[in-house]
Amino acid sequence: MLKRIALGTLLILCALALVTPASAVTVNGVEYALLAKTKILMENSADCEPLPANTLGCMIINGNVAVSDTNGFLHIGSNNIINGTATADHIFFGTNSHITECRFNTSSGVNPATVCDSIVTPIPAGVLPIVAAWPPGPLGAVPVDPCVNAAANVTVPAGATQALAPGCYKDVRINAGGTLNLSAGNYVVKNFRMIAGATLNGQGSAATSVNSQSQFITESGVNINGVTIKSPGTVGFSVTEFIKIFNNSNLNDVVLYAPTSAIHLHTGMQANGLEAVANFITVEPIIVVGQPPSPFCPCFAEFTKTGNNVFLFGGHNLNNPLNLFFLSPTCDPGAGVAVTATAATDATATLDVTGKTTTGMHVIVQGPSGTFCSAALLP
């Protein structure tokens, strides 16, 4: 019998924050986590049944995945797990993948009977295309607005926090460790770039919308919360990537929408309440949880050491007053020494390591609902 990863097990993942789930992309009463017009490419991933302690390399999608067109193609890589329905005219099934329900007309790869809990083939008449009027796509057209050409640039300095009111802007950049807080409303920008460890906070995907006329690109380890990100993309359909989310980023209550172009989701991304819709979607090993985890663990994406301080950033729930911090040669807090947090926010913390041995040590944060240990060692 095929093994299952229960949703409750996934909810212990500590890199996800407690938020309200995104407003789901729903077509004909069906909600989708990933929906493409022509193709979805899900890359091969690690074998994560049962769920390992280190989930980097796992591809687990809790939600429905579909390709709309009557000749659409869905590539499901080896070891991919879809806890939901996979729908496309043609589906390639990778070795040891696992899907709750498979709906297709033709298939390739391994025998669907070995990886699908249930199968519907052929797809009933009228199901495809899932979205008949594409463009504009399931969430409508994304307007082109020339206001961005004469607008002002916005740059958030490294480590700083800045607020921005709805309006029209040219190039928006959040530097490393910086935070940009958006009010409810609509934002139009020419380009949007997030540097490693940056944070973007909206007021909910149904309340805050960013229309990036060109690309929306992040570096690794960013945090995006409560926002819809969209792009008008190309004039005709293309596979040009207008939205790119890089490695080890955390997304909570986020909609990504590029109806005429492509979206690329990179390895290690963890998302809580994600909907991604595009002409073409490339998915490296990521984890998508459909509901907010509660309670949730403290965590961080990266750290640096300067003098007697270790700085943690790109995190969640680091300012819980019940947290304890340790330096340890292993991921066991009991094998290490306790250190004090001299300052903490939800996403950052400063640890005082005066007089402590730091070389070769893991950084550990232990909260009421779990423990997070850095994979990297202090230099």
Rosetta blueprint (number, residue, H / E / L):
1 M L
2 L L
3 K L
4 R L
5 I L
6 A L
7 L H
8 G H
9 T H
10 L H
11 L L
12 I L
13 L L
14 C L
15 A L
16 L L
17 A L
18 L L
19 V L
20 T L
21 P L
22 A L
23 S L
24 A L
25 V E
26 T E
27 V E
28 N L
29 G L
30 V E
31 E E
32 Y E
33 A L
34 L E
35 L E
36 A E
37 K E
38 T E
39 K E
40 I E
41 L E
42 M E
43 E L
44 N L
45 S L
46 A L
47 D L
48 C L
49 E L
50 P L
51 L L
52 P L
53 A L
54 N L
55 T L
56 L L
57 G L
58 C L
59 M L
60 I E
61 I E
62 N L
63 G L
64 N L
65 V E
66 A E
67 V E
68 S L
69 D L
70 T L
71 N L
72 G L
73 F E
74 L E
75 H E
76 I E
77 G L
78 S L
79 N L
80 N L
81 I E
82 I E
83 N E
84 G E
85 T E
86 A E
87 T E
88 A L
89 D L
90 H E
91 I E
92 F E
93 F E
94 G L
95 T L
96 N L
97 S L
98 H E
99 I E
100 T E
101 E E
102 C E
103 R E
104 F L
105 N L
106 T E
107 S E
108 S E
109 G E
110 V L
111 N L
112 P H
113 A H
114 T H
115 V L
116 C E
117 D E
118 S E
119 I E
120 V E
121 T L
122 P L
123 I L
124 P L
125 A L
126 G L
127 V L
128 L L
129 P L
130 I L
131 V L
132 A L
133 A L
134 W L
135 P L
136 P L
137 G L
138 P L
139 L L
140 G L
141 A L
142 V L
143 P L
144 V L
145 D L
146 P H
147 C H
148 V H
149 N H
150 A H
151 A L
152 A L
153 N L
154 V E
155 T E
156 V E
157 P L
158 A L
159 G L
160 A L
161 T E
162 Q E
163 A E
164 L E
165 A L
166 P L
167 G E
168 C E
169 Y L
170 K L
171 D E
172 V E
173 R E
174 I E
175 N L
176 A L
177 G L
178 G L
179 T E
180 L E
181 N E
182 L E
183 S L
184 A L
185 G E
186 N E
187 Y E
188 V E
189 V E
190 K L
191 N E
192 F E
193 R E
194 M E
195 I L
196 A L
197 G L
198 A L
199 T E
200 L E
201 N E
202 G L
203 Q L
204 G L
205 S L
206 A L
207 A L
208 T E
209 S E
210 V E
211 N E
212 S E
213 Q L
214 S L
215 Q L
216 F E
217 I E
218 T E
219 E L
220 S L
221 G L
222 V L
223 N E
224 I E
225 N E
226 G E
227 V E
228 T E
229 I E
230 K E
231 S L
232 P L
233 G L
234 T L
235 V L
236 G L
237 F L
238 S L
239 V L
240 T L
241 E E
242 F E
243 I E
244 K E
245 I E
246 F L
247 N L
248 N L
249 S L
250 N E
251 L E
252 N E
253 D E
254 V E
255 V E
256 L E
257 Y E
258 A E
259 P E
260 T E
261 S E
262 A E
263 I E
264 H E
265 L E
266 H L
267 T L
268 G L
269 M L
270 Q E
271 A E
272 N E
273 G E
274 L E
275 E E
276 A E
277 V E
278 A E
279 N E
280 F E
281 I E
282 T E
283 V E
284 E L
285 P L
286 I L
287 I E
288 V E
289 V E
290 G L
291 Q L
292 P L
293 P L
294 S L
295 P L
296 F L
297 C L
298 P L
299 C E
300 F L
301 A L
302 E E
303 F E
304 T E
305 K E
306 T E
307 G L
308 N L
309 N E
310 V E
311 F E
312 L E
313 F E
314 G L
315 G L
316 H E
317 N L
318 L L
319 N L
320 N L
321 P L
322 L L
323 N L
324 L E
325 F E
326 F E
327 L E
328 S E
329 P L
330 T L
331 C L
332 D L
333 P H
334 G H
335 A H
336 G L
337 V E
338 A E
339 V E
340 T E
341 A E
342 T E
343 A E
344 A E
345 T L
346 D L
347 A L
348 T L
349 A E
350 T E
351 L E
352 D E
353 V L
354 T L
355 G L
356 K L
357 T L
358 T L
359 T L
360 G L
361 M L
362 H E
363 V E
364 I E
365 V E
366 Q E
367 G E
368 P L
369 S L
370 G E
371 T E
372 F E
373 C E
374 S L
375 A L
376 A L
377 L L
378 L L
379 P L
